[in-house]
Amino acid sequence: MHFRAGAQYKIDSHFAARLGLAYGITPVQNGYVTPETPDANRVNYTAGIGYETKHLKLDASFLFTHLKRTDTNTETNLSGTFKTNVIAPGISIGYKF
């Protein structure tokens, strides 16, 4: 399952600010985490800003995802704490003729 929420605030006729939050529940059950599949519940934070005129559209975005899970594999008895942080910036440029 995954839960998402987002909002956009129109600052003026050209600028908009955006925020988002998402929470995803891992499909990997306890006891089956391995270094090849170190999946965990994840929290995603997003932010962005947009600028738009009659012909030009510019968007900048930022995503931060955090995963952390401690588990012991039932088959191999391998224990570990798996941590992942993802940082993904983005830029979009569009032009209408």
N, CA, C and O atoms as CSV, one atom per row, in Angstrom:
chain,resi,resn,atom,element,x,y,z
A,1,MET,N,N,0.835,-1.173,0.000
A,1,MET,CA,C,0.000,0.000,0.000
A,1,MET,C,C,0.878,1.234,0.000
A,1,MET,O,O,2.008,1.224,0.489
A,2,HIS,N,N,0.336,2.276,-0.553
A,2,HIS,CA,C,1.059,3.535,-0.634
A,2,HIS,C,C,0.070,4.671,-0.407
A,2,HIS,O,O,-1.015,4.676,-0.989
A,3,PHE,N,N,0.433,5.617,0.422
A,3,PHE,CA,C,-0.416,6.761,0.719
A,3,PHE,C,C,0.299,8.026,0.269
A,3,PHE,O,O,1.481,8.212,0.558
A,4,ARG,N,N,-0.417,8.898,-0.440
A,4,ARG,CA,C,0.194,10.116,-0.960
A,4,ARG,C,C,-0.697,11.316,-0.714
A,4,ARG,O,O,-1.924,11.214,-0.729
A,5,ALA,N,N,-0.058,12.462,-0.487
A,5,ALA,CA,C,-0.779,13.725,-0.349
A,5,ALA,C,C,0.094,14.824,-0.940
A,5,ALA,O,O,1.318,14.795,-0.813
A,6,GLY,N,N,-0.536,15.776,-1.574
A,6,GLY,CA,C,0.198,16.879,-2.164
A,6,GLY,C,C,-0.649,18.123,-2.211
A,6,GLY,O,O,-1.877,18.061,-2.158
A,7,ALA,N,N,0.018,19.252,-2.312
A,7,ALA,CA,C,-0.692,20.521,-2.375
A,7,ALA,C,C,0.076,21.488,-3.260
A,7,ALA,O,O,1.303,21.438,-3.347
A,8,GLN,N,N,-0.664,22.360,-3.909
A,8,GLN,CA,C,-0.073,23.421,-4.708
A,8,GLN,C,C,-0.667,24.741,-4.257
A,8,GLN,O,O,-1.875,24.855,-4.053
A,9,TYR,N,N,0.190,25.736,-4.102
A,9,TYR,CA,C,-0.246,27.077,-3.728
A,9,TYR,C,C,0.155,28.029,-4.838
A,9,TYR,O,O,1.336,28.144,-5.164
A,10,LYS,N,N,-0.807,28.702,-5.414
A,10,LYS,CA,C,-0.560,29.666,-6.483
A,10,LYS,C,C,-0.140,30.982,-5.830
A,10,LYS,O,O,-0.966,31.670,-5.230
A,11,ILE,N,N,1.134,31.330,-5.946
A,11,ILE,CA,C,1.680,32.530,-5.317
A,11,ILE,C,C,1.150,33.782,-6.015
A,11,ILE,O,O,0.685,34.717,-5.363
A,12,ASP,N,N,1.223,33.791,-7.330
A,12,ASP,CA,C,0.635,34.857,-8.142
A,12,ASP,C,C,0.309,34.265,-9.506
A,12,ASP,O,O,0.257,33.043,-9.643
A,13,SER,N,N,0.091,35.091,-10.505
A,13,SER,CA,C,-0.321,34.572,-11.820
A,13,SER,C,C,0.783,33.793,-12.533
A,13,SER,O,O,0.511,33.101,-13.514
A,14,HIS,N,N,2.024,33.895,-12.056
A,14,HIS,CA,C,3.139,33.202,-12.722
A,14,HIS,C,C,3.774,32.098,-11.872
A,14,HIS,O,O,4.273,31.115,-12.419
A,15,PHE,N,N,3.762,32.243,-10.560
A,15,PHE,CA,C,4.484,31.313,-9.695
A,15,PHE,C,C,3.544,30.414,-8.897
A,15,PHE,O,O,2.473,30.832,-8.457
A,16,ALA,N,N,3.986,29.146,-8.721
A,16,ALA,CA,C,3.266,28.189,-7.887
A,16,ALA,C,C,4.279,27.404,-7.061
A,16,ALA,O,O,5.359,27.068,-7.548
A,17,ALA,N,N,3.932,27.117,-5.821
A,17,ALA,CA,C,4.781,26.306,-4.941
A,17,ALA,C,C,4.057,24.997,-4.649
A,17,ALA,O,O,2.834,24.973,-4.513
A,18,ARG,N,N,4.818,23.911,-4.554
A,18,ARG,CA,C,4.231,22.586,-4.355
A,18,ARG,C,C,4.953,21.841,-3.239
A,18,ARG,O,O,6.169,21.954,-3.086
A,19,LEU,N,N,4.179,21.072,-2.456
A,19,LEU,CA,C,4.726,20.192,-1.424
A,19,LEU,C,C,4.006,18.855,-1.484
A,19,LEU,O,O,2.823,18.791,-1.820
A,20,GLY,N,N,4.722,17.795,-1.159
A,20,GLY,CA,C,4.099,16.481,-1.145
A,20,GLY,C,C,4.728,15.580,-0.104
A,20,GLY,O,O,5.860,15.789,0.331
A,21,LEU,N,N,3.972,14.582,0.282
A,21,LEU,CA,C,4.431,13.589,1.254
A,21,LEU,C,C,3.818,12.252,0.861
A,21,LEU,O,O,2.638,12.177,0.518
A,22,ALA,N,N,4.619,11.212,0.912
A,22,ALA,CA,C,4.126,9.870,0.581
A,22,ALA,C,C,4.716,8.866,1.559
A,22,ALA,O,O,5.834,9.031,2.046
A,23,TYR,N,N,3.945,7.828,1.836
A,23,TYR,CA,C,4.396,6.748,2.705
A,23,TYR,C,C,4.054,5.434,2.018
A,23,TYR,O,O,2.899,5.181,1.676
A,24,GLY,N,N,5.069,4.605,1.820
A,24,GLY,CA,C,4.864,3.315,1.173
A,24,GLY,C,C,5.226,2.171,2.099
A,24,GLY,O,O,6.274,2.185,2.744
A,25,ILE,N,N,4.349,1.181,2.160
A,25,ILE,CA,C,4.581,-0.002,2.987
A,25,ILE,C,C,5.262,-1.063,2.136
A,25,ILE,O,O,4.792,-1.380,1.043
A,26,THR,N,N,6.356,-1.608,2.626
A,26,THR,CA,C,7.125,-2.590,1.870
A,26,THR,C,C,6.332,-3.878,1.648
A,26,THR,O,O,5.583,-4.305,2.526
A,27,PRO,N,N,6.496,-4.501,0.471
A,27,PRO,CA,C,5.879,-5.805,0.255
A,27,PRO,C,C,6.738,-6.958,0.779
A,27,PRO,O,O,6.271,-8.096,0.825
A,28,VAL,N,N,7.998,-6.680,1.178
A,28,VAL,CA,C,8.907,-7.719,1.660
A,28,VAL,C,C,8.605,-7.991,3.135
A,28,VAL,O,O,8.731,-7.102,3.977
A,29,GLN,N,N,8.210,-9.217,3.432
A,29,GLN,CA,C,7.836,-9.589,4.794
A,29,GLN,C,C,9.063,-9.714,5.694
A,29,GLN,O,O,10.180,-9.907,5.215
A,30,ASN,N,N,8.841,-9.601,7.003
A,30,ASN,CA,C,9.927,-9.807,7.966
A,30,ASN,C,C,10.512,-11.201,7.785
A,30,ASN,O,O,9.789,-12.174,7.572
A,31,GLY,N,N,11.838,-11.275,7.873
A,31,GLY,CA,C,12.529,-12.552,7.725
A,31,GLY,C,C,12.978,-12.840,6.307
A,31,GLY,O,O,13.627,-13.860,6.074
A,32,TYR,N,N,12.657,-11.981,5.349
A,32,TYR,CA,C,13.017,-12.235,3.949
A,32,TYR,C,C,13.830,-11.111,3.325
A,32,TYR,O,O,14.002,-11.073,2.107
A,33,VAL,N,N,14.327,-10.203,4.143
A,33,VAL,CA,C,15.174,-9.129,3.638
A,33,VAL,C,C,16.570,-9.685,3.382
A,33,VAL,O,O,17.121,-10.396,4.223
A,34,THR,N,N,17.137,-9.367,2.239
A,34,THR,CA,C,18.508,-9.755,1.890
A,34,THR,C,C,19.223,-8.525,1.334
A,34,THR,O,O,18.576,-7.526,1.020
A,35,PRO,N,N,20.542,-8.586,1.210
A,35,PRO,CA,C,21.251,-7.457,0.595
A,35,PRO,C,C,20.782,-7.181,-0.846
A,35,PRO,O,O,20.890,-6.055,-1.333
A,36,GLU,N,N,20.265,-8.212,-1.515
A,36,GLU,CA,C,19.767,-8.018,-2.885
A,36,GLU,C,C,18.395,-7.346,-2.901
A,36,GLU,O,O,18.052,-6.672,-3.872
A,37,THR,N,N,17.607,-7.521,-1.839
A,37,THR,CA,C,16.281,-6.905,-1.738
A,37,THR,C,C,16.131,-6.218,-0.379
A,37,THR,O,O,15.340,-6.664,0.453
A,38,PRO,N,N,16.883,-5.140,-0.147
A,38,PRO,CA,C,16.818,-4.473,1.156
A,38,PRO,C,C,15.649,-3.493,1.233
A,38,PRO,O,O,15.829,-2.334,1.609
A,39,ASP,N,N,14.481,-3.947,0.885
A,39,ASP,CA,C,13.334,-3.057,0.854
A,39,ASP,C,C,12.853,-2.745,2.269
A,39,ASP,O,O,13.036,-3.541,3.190
A,40,ALA,N,N,12.243,-1.588,2.424
A,40,ALA,CA,C,11.726,-1.143,3.717
A,40,ALA,C,C,10.565,-0.187,3.467
A,40,ALA,O,O,10.358,0.282,2.347
A,41,ASN,N,N,9.823,0.089,4.515
A,41,ASN,CA,C,8.824,1.146,4.405
A,41,ASN,C,C,9.555,2.429,4.019
A,41,ASN,O,O,10.657,2.698,4.498
A,42,ARG,N,N,8.939,3.198,3.167
A,42,ARG,CA,C,9.628,4.402,2.710
A,42,ARG,C,C,8.783,5.645,2.917
A,42,ARG,O,O,7.557,5.621,2.802
A,43,VAL,N,N,9.477,6.730,3.224
A,43,VAL,CA,C,8.850,8.036,3.362
A,43,VAL,C,C,9.456,8.941,2.293
A,43,VAL,O,O,10.675,9.091,2.213
A,44,ASN,N,N,8.599,9.539,1.476
A,44,ASN,CA,C,9.036,10.439,0.410
A,44,ASN,C,C,8.587,11.859,0.727
A,44,ASN,O,O,7.425,12.097,1.054
A,45,TYR,N,N,9.517,12.791,0.627
A,45,TYR,CA,C,9.215,14.211,0.796
A,45,TYR,C,C,9.495,14.893,-0.543
A,45,TYR,O,O,10.551,14.677,-1.139
A,46,THR,N,N,8.566,15.707,-1.015
A,46,THR,CA,C,8.764,16.390,-2.285
A,46,THR,C,C,8.466,17.879,-2.129
A,46,THR,O,O,7.652,18.285,-1.300
A,47,ALA,N,N,9.142,18.678,-2.943
A,47,ALA,CA,C,8.910,20.115,-2.984
A,47,ALA,C,C,9.187,20.590,-4.400
A,47,ALA,O,O,9.978,19.991,-5.128
A,48,GLY,N,N,8.536,21.653,-4.773
A,48,GLY,CA,C,8.773,22.174,-6.113
A,48,GLY,C,C,8.260,23.589,-6.251
A,48,GLY,O,O,7.495,24.093,-5.428
A,49,ILE,N,N,8.709,24.203,-7.316
A,49,ILE,CA,C,8.251,25.548,-7.653
A,49,ILE,C,C,8.088,25.605,-9.164
A,49,ILE,O,O,8.859,24.997,-9.907
A,50,GLY,N,N,7.092,26.329,-9.603
A,50,GLY,CA,C,6.836,26.457,-11.033
A,50,GLY,C,C,6.659,27.908,-11.433
A,50,GLY,O,O,6.182,28.735,-10.656
A,51,TYR,N,N,7.052,28.196,-12.655
A,51,TYR,CA,C,6.902,29.524,-13.239
A,51,TYR,C,C,6.291,29.338,-14.621
A,51,TYR,O,O,6.756,28.511,-15.406
A,52,GLU,N,N,5.242,30.112,-14.919
A,52,GLU,CA,C,4.557,29.927,-16.195
A,52,GLU,C,C,4.113,31.266,-16.777
A,52,GLU,O,O,3.554,32.114,-16.083
A,53,THR,N,N,4.380,31.430,-18.078
A,53,THR,CA,C,3.873,32.565,-18.833
A,53,THR,C,C,3.008,32.007,-19.965
A,53,THR,O,O,2.702,30.815,-19.987
A,54,LYS,N,N,2.623,32.861,-20.892
A,54,LYS,CA,C,1.780,32.409,-22.007
A,54,LYS,C,C,2.475,31.320,-22.824
A,54,LYS,O,O,1.817,30.392,-23.297
A,55,HIS,N,N,3.786,31.420,-22.995
A,55,HIS,CA,C,4.514,30.465,-23.839
A,55,HIS,C,C,5.516,29.588,-23.079
A,55,HIS,O,O,5.811,28.477,-23.520
A,56,LEU,N,N,6.036,30.058,-21.963
A,56,LEU,CA,C,7.136,29.372,-21.274
A,56,LEU,C,C,6.648,28.762,-19.960
A,56,LEU,O,O,5.865,29.368,-19.228
A,57,LYS,N,N,7.128,27.547,-19.680
A,57,LYS,CA,C,6.817,26.893,-18.411
A,57,LYS,C,C,8.105,26.290,-17.851
A,57,LYS,O,O,8.759,25.480,-18.509
A,58,LEU,N,N,8.464,26.696,-16.620
A,58,LEU,CA,C,9.654,26.195,-15.935
A,58,LEU,C,C,9.221,25.558,-14.624
A,58,LEU,O,O,8.421,26.132,-13.885
A,59,ASP,N,N,9.742,24.384,-14.336
A,59,ASP,CA,C,9.449,23.701,-13.077
A,59,ASP,C,C,10.739,23.159,-12.484
A,59,ASP,O,O,11.585,22.623,-13.200
A,60,ALA,N,N,10.883,23.298,-11.188
A,60,ALA,CA,C,12.004,22.712,-10.448
A,60,ALA,C,C,11.418,21.870,-9.325
A,60,ALA,O,O,10.468,22.278,-8.657
A,61,SER,N,N,11.993,20.695,-9.126
A,61,SER,CA,C,11.463,19.791,-8.110
A,61,SER,C,C,12.592,19.156,-7.316
A,61,SER,O,O,13.748,19.141,-7.738
A,62,PHE,N,N,12.223,18.631,-6.154
A,62,PHE,CA,C,13.186,17.971,-5.288
A,62,PHE,C,C,12.473,16.830,-4.572
A,62,PHE,O,O,11.383,17.009,-4.030
A,63,LEU,N,N,13.098,15.661,-4.574
A,63,LEU,CA,C,12.559,14.483,-3.892
A,63,LEU,C,C,13.616,13.957,-2.931
A,63,LEU,O,O,14.786,13.817,-3.287
A,64,PHE,N,N,13.184,13.666,-1.702
A,64,PHE,CA,C,14.035,13.000,-0.730
A,64,PHE,C,C,13.284,11.784,-0.216
A,64,PHE,O,O,12.158,11.903,0.267
A,65,THR,N,N,13.904,10.613,-0.319
A,65,THR,CA,C,13.310,9.368,0.153
A,65,THR,C,C,14.234,8.752,1.199
A,65,THR,O,O,15.452,8.716,1.027
A,66,HIS,N,N,13.640,8.273,2.273
A,66,HIS,CA,C,14.411,7.642,3.351
A,66,HIS,C,C,13.870,6.229,3.604
A,66,HIS,O,O,12.664,6.029,3.752
A,67,LEU,N,N,14.793,5.251,3.650
A,67,LEU,CA,C,14.453,3.872,3.988
A,67,LEU,C,C,15.415,3.391,5.057
A,67,LEU,O,O,16.611,3.674,4.985
A,68,LYS,N,N,14.911,2.670,6.047
A,68,LYS,CA,C,15.765,2.047,7.056
A,68,LYS,C,C,15.040,0.826,7.595
A,68,LYS,O,O,13.859,0.881,7.940
A,69,ARG,N,N,15.779,-0.282,7.660
A,69,ARG,CA,C,15.172,-1.523,8.149
A,69,ARG,C,C,16.246,-2.412,8.764
A,69,ARG,O,O,17.323,-2.586,8.194
A,70,THR,N,N,15.944,-2.967,9.920
A,70,THR,CA,C,16.797,-3.955,10.569
A,70,THR,C,C,16.025,-5.263,10.589
A,70,THR,O,O,14.869,-5.302,11.011
A,71,ASP,N,N,16.670,-6.343,10.129
A,71,ASP,CA,C,15.972,-7.619,10.031
A,71,ASP,C,C,16.991,-8.757,9.995
A,71,ASP,O,O,18.177,-8.535,9.750
A,72,THR,N,N,16.518,-9.965,10.239
A,72,THR,CA,C,17.313,-11.184,10.126
A,72,THR,C,C,16.614,-12.108,9.152
A,72,THR,O,O,15.430,-12.409,9.307
A,73,ASN,N,N,17.356,-12.562,8.140
A,73,ASN,CA,C,16.800,-13.463,7.145
A,73,ASN,C,C,16.603,-14.840,7.762
A,73,ASN,O,O,17.520,-15.372,8.388
A,74,THR,N,N,15.411,-15.428,7.594
A,74,THR,CA,C,15.101,-16.716,8.211
A,74,THR,C,C,15.844,-17.873,7.558
A,74,THR,O,O,16.083,-18.888,8.211
A,75,GLU,N,N,16.213,-17.749,6.291
A,75,GLU,CA,C,16.890,-18.850,5.590
A,75,GLU,C,C,18.394,-18.854,5.817
A,75,GLU,O,O,19.003,-19.911,5.986
A,76,THR,N,N,18.998,-17.648,5.820
A,76,THR,CA,C,20.458,-17.568,5.932
A,76,THR,C,C,20.935,-17.120,7.316
A,76,THR,O,O,22.124,-17.204,7.621
A,77,ASN,N,N,20.001,-16.643,8.154
A,77,ASN,CA,C,20.317,-16.109,9.471
A,77,ASN,C,C,21.207,-14.873,9.383
A,77,ASN,O,O,21.861,-14.512,10.361
A,78,LEU,N,N,21.236,-14.229,8.235
A,78,LEU,CA,C,22.011,-13.006,8.037
A,78,LEU,C,C,21.230,-11.832,8.616
A,78,LEU,O,O,20.082,-11.592,8.243
A,79,SER,N,N,21.863,-11.108,9.528
A,79,SER,CA,C,21.245,-9.936,10.151
A,79,SER,C,C,21.904,-8.681,9.628
A,79,SER,O,O,23.090,-8.673,9.295
A,80,GLY,N,N,21.118,-7.617,9.561
A,80,GLY,CA,C,21.695,-6.355,9.131
A,80,GLY,C,C,20.706,-5.221,9.232
A,80,GLY,O,O,19.495,-5.415,9.337
A,81,THR,N,N,21.265,-4.036,9.196
A,81,THR,CA,C,20.470,-2.820,9.104
A,81,THR,C,C,20.744,-2.219,7.738
A,81,THR,O,O,21.891,-1.939,7.390
A,82,PHE,N,N,19.697,-2.026,6.978
A,82,PHE,CA,C,19.810,-1.505,5.632
A,82,PHE,C,C,19.276,-0.083,5.621
A,82,PHE,O,O,18.138,0.161,6.019
A,83,LYS,N,N,20.097,0.855,5.166
A,83,LYS,CA,C,19.714,2.261,5.111
A,83,LYS,C,C,19.906,2.770,3.690
A,83,LYS,O,O,20.902,2.465,3.033
A,84,THR,N,N,18.954,3.537,3.238
A,84,THR,CA,C,19.043,4.154,1.916
A,84,THR,C,C,18.440,5.549,1.995
A,84,THR,O,O,17.361,5.738,2.558
A,85,ASN,N,N,19.138,6.516,1.431
A,85,ASN,CA,C,18.615,7.860,1.248
A,85,ASN,C,C,18.715,8.198,-0.230
A,85,ASN,O,O,19.763,8.001,-0.845
A,86,VAL,N,N,17.654,8.695,-0.789
A,86,VAL,CA,C,17.618,9.061,-2.198
A,86,VAL,C,C,17.368,10.562,-2.290
A,86,VAL,O,O,16.448,11.083,-1.660
A,87,ILE,N,N,18.191,11.252,-3.075
A,87,ILE,CA,C,18.010,12.667,-3.349
A,87,ILE,C,C,17.905,12.809,-4.862
A,87,ILE,O,O,18.821,12.439,-5.596
A,88,ALA,N,N,16.775,13.350,-5.320
A,88,ALA,CA,C,16.541,13.450,-6.765
A,88,ALA,C,C,15.994,14.830,-7.123
A,88,ALA,O,O,14.797,15.079,-6.981
A,89,PRO,N,N,16.866,15.728,-7.588
A,89,PRO,CA,C,16.384,17.017,-8.062
A,89,PRO,C,C,15.921,16.901,-9.518
A,89,PRO,O,O,16.344,16.002,-10.244
A,90,GLY,N,N,15.059,17.811,-9.925
A,90,GLY,CA,C,14.583,17.784,-11.310
A,90,GLY,C,C,14.286,19.167,-11.833
A,90,GLY,O,O,13.930,20.072,-11.078
A,91,ILE,N,N,14.438,19.323,-13.144
A,91,ILE,CA,C,14.120,20.578,-13.828
A,91,ILE,C,C,13.371,20.242,-15.107
A,91,ILE,O,O,13.735,19.318,-15.834
A,92,SER,N,N,12.325,21.004,-15.369
A,92,SER,CA,C,11.544,20.824,-16.590
A,92,SER,C,C,11.377,22.186,-17.269
A,92,SER,O,O,11.061,23.180,-16.616
A,93,ILE,N,N,11.591,22.216,-18.576
A,93,ILE,CA,C,11.415,23.436,-19.362
A,93,ILE,C,C,10.475,23.111,-20.513
A,93,ILE,O,O,10.701,22.158,-21.259
A,94,GLY,N,N,9.424,23.905,-20.653
A,94,GLY,CA,C,8.477,23.697,-21.750
A,94,GLY,C,C,8.185,24.996,-22.460
A,94,GLY,O,O,8.209,26.068,-21.854
A,95,TYR,N,N,7.906,24.897,-23.760
A,95,TYR,CA,C,7.577,26.071,-24.557
A,95,TYR,C,C,6.374,25.758,-25.435
A,95,TYR,O,O,6.362,24.747,-26.138
A,96,LYS,N,N,5.362,26.618,-25.398
A,96,LYS,CA,C,4.163,26.469,-26.212
A,96,LYS,C,C,4.264,27.410,-27.413
A,96,LYS,O,O,4.537,28.599,-27.253
A,97,PHE,N,N,4.045,26.882,-28.593
A,97,PHE,CA,C,4.073,27.712,-29.801
A,97,PHE,C,C,2.743,28.343,-30.070
A,97,PHE,O,O,2.593,29.074,-31.050
